[in-house]
Amino acid sequence: MTTEDTFRSVAIERTSLGNYVVRNVRGGSLSLGTGEDGSFTPVELLLAAIGGCTAVDVDHITSRRAEPIEFAVAVTGDKIRDEAGGNRMRNLRVEFTVTFPEGADGDQARAALPRSLRQSHDRLCTVSRTVELGTPVVIAEAPGPTGD
């Protein structure tokens, strides 16, 4: 069931051949392209979405205990052409490097880190769960103007 509370969207506009701007409803924007300049490619955005989703989850859980000294996430994968001749990603990996200060609060944050990673993977991160579970994607042409 889709409601106002569940609906999410972005809009993508072409700025030139192979270059686009992605906008969200809050006014944020980013450049999307083919990788010939500094713009993110769609695959890089997929990797960023997977890692970013988990990063937000883990950060919220662990930072309640202690502010991290270091919090970095590396997301990797291999873009391949599969047996059916289609492009896809495999070997997706999200790797966290997180350091907390010494002391009781840092100890609590360190202890919470493995559990927060599992919680994000198993139930919290919408992006990685959607990828892993496999959700159909409908590609459609918007209806043209009426009265032609």
C-alpha positions in Angstrom: 0.0 0.0 0.0 1.4 3.4 -0.9 0.5 6.5 1.1 1.9 9.9 1.6 4.0 8.5 4.5 5.6 5.8 2.4 6.0 7.5 -1.0 9.6 8.6 -2.0 10.7 10.2 -5.2 13.5 12.0 -7.1 13.3 13.9 -10.4 16.0 13.7 -13.0 16.5 16.3 -15.7 18.9 16.2 -18.7 21.3 19.1 -18.8 23.3 17.9 -21.8 24.1 14.6 -23.5 25.0 12.1 -20.8 24.7 14.7 -18.0 21.7 15.1 -15.6 20.8 16.7 -12.3 18.9 14.7 -9.7 16.6 16.7 -7.4 14.7 15.7 -4.2 11.6 17.2 -2.9 13.6 19.1 -0.2 15.6 21.1 -2.7 18.7 19.0 -2.7 20.5 18.3 -6.0 23.5 16.4 -7.3 25.1 15.8 -10.7 24.7 12.4 -12.5 26.6 11.4 -15.6 28.4 8.8 -17.5 31.7 9.1 -15.6 33.5 11.3 -18.1 33.7 14.1 -15.5 33.4 14.5 -11.7 29.7 13.6 -11.7 28.6 10.4 -10.0 27.6 7.5 -12.3 24.4 5.6 -11.5 26.4 2.6 -10.3 28.4 4.9 -7.9 25.1 6.3 -6.6 23.9 2.8 -6.0 27.0 2.0 -4.0 26.7 5.3 -2.1 23.0 4.6 -1.3 23.9 1.1 0.0 26.8 2.4 2.2 25.1 5.6 3.1 22.0 3.9 4.4 23.9 1.6 6.6 26.2 4.4 7.7 23.2 6.5 8.9 21.9 3.5 10.9 25.2 2.6 12.5 26.1 6.2 13.3 22.8 6.9 15.0 23.1 3.7 17.2 26.8 4.0 18.1 27.0 7.8 18.5 24.5 7.7 21.3 27.3 6.1 23.3 30.3 8.0 22.1 31.3 10.4 19.3 33.5 8.5 16.9 37.1 9.7 16.3 37.0 8.1 12.8 33.9 7.0 10.9 34.6 5.9 7.3 32.7 3.5 5.0 34.1 1.9 1.8 31.6 0.3 -0.6 32.9 -1.9 -3.4 31.5 -4.3 -6.0 32.2 -5.6 -9.5 30.2 -4.5 -12.5 29.8 -7.5 -14.8 28.0 -8.7 -17.8 26.1 -11.8 -16.7 25.3 -15.0 -18.6 22.1 -13.5 -19.9 24.1 -10.6 -21.4 22.9 -8.0 -19.0 24.9 -5.7 -16.8 24.7 -6.0 -13.0 26.7 -5.7 -9.9 28.1 -8.6 -7.8 30.4 -9.0 -4.8 28.9 -6.0 -3.0 30.7 -5.2 0.2 30.3 -2.4 2.8 33.3 -2.1 5.0 33.3 0.2 8.1 36.4 1.7 9.7 35.2 3.2 13.0 37.3 4.3 16.0 35.9 5.5 19.3 37.7 7.2 22.1 39.2 5.4 25.1 37.1 5.0 28.2 33.7 3.6 29.2 31.6 5.5 26.6 34.0 4.4 23.8 33.9 0.8 25.1 30.1 0.9 25.0 30.1 2.2 21.4 32.7 -0.4 20.4 30.5 -3.1 21.9 27.4 -1.7 20.0 29.2 -1.6 16.6 28.8 -5.3 15.6 25.2 -5.4 16.7 24.4 -2.1 14.8 25.9 -3.5 11.6 23.7 -6.6 11.9 20.6 -4.6 12.7 21.2 -2.3 9.7 21.7 -5.3 7.4 18.9 -7.4 8.7 16.1 -4.9 9.2 17.0 -1.2 9.2 18.6 -0.3 5.9 15.9 0.1 3.2 18.4 0.3 0.4 20.5 -2.9 1.0 17.4 -4.9 2.0 15.7 -3.8 -1.3 18.7 -4.9 -3.3 19.1 -8.2 -1.5 15.4 -9.1 -1.6 15.0 -8.0 -5.2 12.2 -5.6 -6.0 10.7 -5.4 -9.5 11.4 -2.1 -11.3 8.8 -0.8 -13.8 10.2 1.3 -16.6 7.4 3.2 -18.4 6.9 6.1 -20.7 4.8 8.9 -19.2 1.4 9.4 -20.9 1.6 12.2 -23.5 -0.7 15.2 -23.5 -4.3 14.5 -24.3 -6.2 16.0 -27.2 -3.8 15.2 -30.0 
